[in-house]
Amino acid sequence: MGKKRREAKKLRKAMPKTWKEALRFLPGLAFRIFLVMFGLTGILLLLDLIGLHWALNPLVQLGTYLIGYFAFQSFILGPLNPYRSIRRK
């Protein structure tokens, strides 16, 4: 099997094409989102415990969660990313 064909096969296997195929990724995605949000909540609570009460402001929390989600998006959505070759032409 040629290199291009092998990479194309890995790409086809990586991406779910139907909803039923995507369902097997949902528990892992939910767990990864839980890990990220749990960590961010812990950081906000620690900031409040050391006396920085602005951490309880809803706008600060919303901003923190949004920044955290976008910062860890590659970790959260990692299982859904198609296979990418390390070599670039």
C-alpha positions as a Markdown table, in Angstrom:
| # | Residue | x | y | z |
|---|---|---|---|---|
| 1 | Met | 0.0 | 0.0 | 0.0 |
| 2 | Gly | 1.4 | 3.4 | -1.0 |
| 3 | Lys | 2.1 | 6.2 | 1.4 |
| 4 | Lys | -0.6 | 8.5 | 0.0 |
| 5 | Arg | -3.2 | 5.7 | 0.1 |
| 6 | Arg | -2.2 | 4.8 | 3.7 |
| 7 | Glu | -2.6 | 8.4 | 4.8 |
| 8 | Ala | -5.9 | 8.8 | 3.0 |
| 9 | Lys | -7.1 | 5.6 | 4.7 |
| 10 | Lys | -6.1 | 7.0 | 8.1 |
| 11 | Leu | -7.9 | 10.2 | 7.4 |
| 12 | Arg | -11.1 | 8.4 | 6.4 |
| 13 | Lys | -11.0 | 6.4 | 9.6 |
| 14 | Ala | -10.4 | 9.4 | 11.8 |
| 15 | Met | -13.4 | 11.5 | 10.9 |
| 16 | Pro | -16.9 | 10.3 | 11.8 |
| 17 | Lys | -19.2 | 10.6 | 8.9 |
| 18 | Thr | -22.6 | 9.9 | 10.6 |
| 19 | Trp | -24.2 | 10.8 | 13.9 |
| 20 | Lys | -23.9 | 7.1 | 15.0 |
| 21 | Glu | -20.1 | 7.1 | 14.4 |
| 22 | Ala | -19.8 | 10.4 | 16.3 |
| 23 | Leu | -21.7 | 9.0 | 19.3 |
| 24 | Arg | -18.7 | 6.9 | 20.4 |
| 25 | Phe | -16.7 | 10.1 | 20.9 |
| 26 | Leu | -19.2 | 11.9 | 23.1 |
| 27 | Pro | -18.3 | 10.3 | 26.5 |
| 28 | Gly | -14.6 | 11.2 | 25.9 |
| 29 | Leu | -15.4 | 14.7 | 24.8 |
| 30 | Ala | -17.7 | 15.2 | 27.8 |
| 31 | Phe | -15.0 | 14.0 | 30.2 |
| 32 | Arg | -12.4 | 16.2 | 28.6 |
| 33 | Ile | -14.7 | 19.3 | 28.9 |
| 34 | Phe | -15.4 | 18.3 | 32.5 |
| 35 | Leu | -11.7 | 18.1 | 33.3 |
| 36 | Val | -11.0 | 21.6 | 31.8 |
| 37 | Met | -14.0 | 23.3 | 33.4 |
| 38 | Phe | -13.3 | 21.6 | 36.8 |
| 39 | Gly | -9.8 | 22.8 | 36.7 |
| 40 | Leu | -10.9 | 26.4 | 35.8 |
| 41 | Thr | -13.5 | 26.3 | 38.6 |
| 42 | Gly | -10.8 | 25.2 | 41.1 |
| 43 | Ile | -8.6 | 28.1 | 40.0 |
| 44 | Leu | -11.4 | 30.6 | 40.4 |
| 45 | Leu | -12.2 | 29.2 | 43.9 |
| 46 | Leu | -8.6 | 29.4 | 45.0 |
| 47 | Leu | -8.4 | 33.0 | 43.8 |
| 48 | Asp | -11.5 | 33.7 | 45.9 |
| 49 | Leu | -10.0 | 31.9 | 49.0 |
| 50 | Ile | -6.9 | 34.0 | 48.9 |
| 51 | Gly | -8.9 | 37.2 | 49.0 |
| 52 | Leu | -9.4 | 38.1 | 45.3 |
| 53 | His | -13.2 | 38.4 | 45.4 |
| 54 | Trp | -13.4 | 39.7 | 41.9 |
| 55 | Ala | -13.0 | 36.1 | 40.8 |
| 56 | Leu | -16.7 | 35.6 | 41.8 |
| 57 | Asn | -17.9 | 38.2 | 39.3 |
| 58 | Pro | -20.0 | 36.4 | 36.6 |
| 59 | Leu | -18.3 | 38.3 | 33.8 |
| 60 | Val | -14.9 | 37.2 | 35.0 |
| 61 | Gln | -16.1 | 33.7 | 35.3 |
| 62 | Leu | -17.6 | 33.7 | 31.8 |
| 63 | Gly | -14.4 | 35.2 | 30.4 |
| 64 | Thr | -12.3 | 32.6 | 32.2 |
| 65 | Tyr | -14.4 | 29.7 | 30.9 |
| 66 | Leu | -14.3 | 31.0 | 27.3 |
| 67 | Ile | -10.6 | 31.7 | 27.3 |
| 68 | Gly | -10.0 | 28.2 | 28.9 |
| 69 | Tyr | -12.2 | 26.5 | 26.4 |
| 70 | Phe | -10.4 | 28.1 | 23.4 |
| 71 | Ala | -7.0 | 27.6 | 25.0 |
| 72 | Phe | -7.7 | 23.9 | 25.5 |
| 73 | Gln | -9.8 | 23.3 | 22.4 |
| 74 | Ser | -7.2 | 21.1 | 20.7 |
| 75 | Phe | -7.1 | 18.9 | 23.9 |
| 76 | Ile | -10.9 | 18.8 | 24.1 |
| 77 | Leu | -11.6 | 18.1 | 20.4 |
| 78 | Gly | -8.5 | 16.0 | 19.9 |
| 79 | Pro | -10.3 | 12.7 | 19.2 |
| 80 | Leu | -12.3 | 14.4 | 16.4 |
| 81 | Asn | -9.3 | 15.9 | 14.6 |
| 82 | Pro | -8.4 | 14.0 | 11.4 |
| 83 | Tyr | -5.0 | 12.4 | 11.2 |
| 84 | Arg | -2.4 | 14.8 | 10.0 |
| 85 | Ser | 0.9 | 13.8 | 8.7 |
| 86 | Ile | 4.0 | 15.1 | 10.4 |
| 87 | Arg | 5.7 | 15.8 | 7.1 |
| 88 | Arg | 4.7 | 18.8 | 5.1 |
| 89 | Lys | 5.5 | 19.3 | 1.5 |
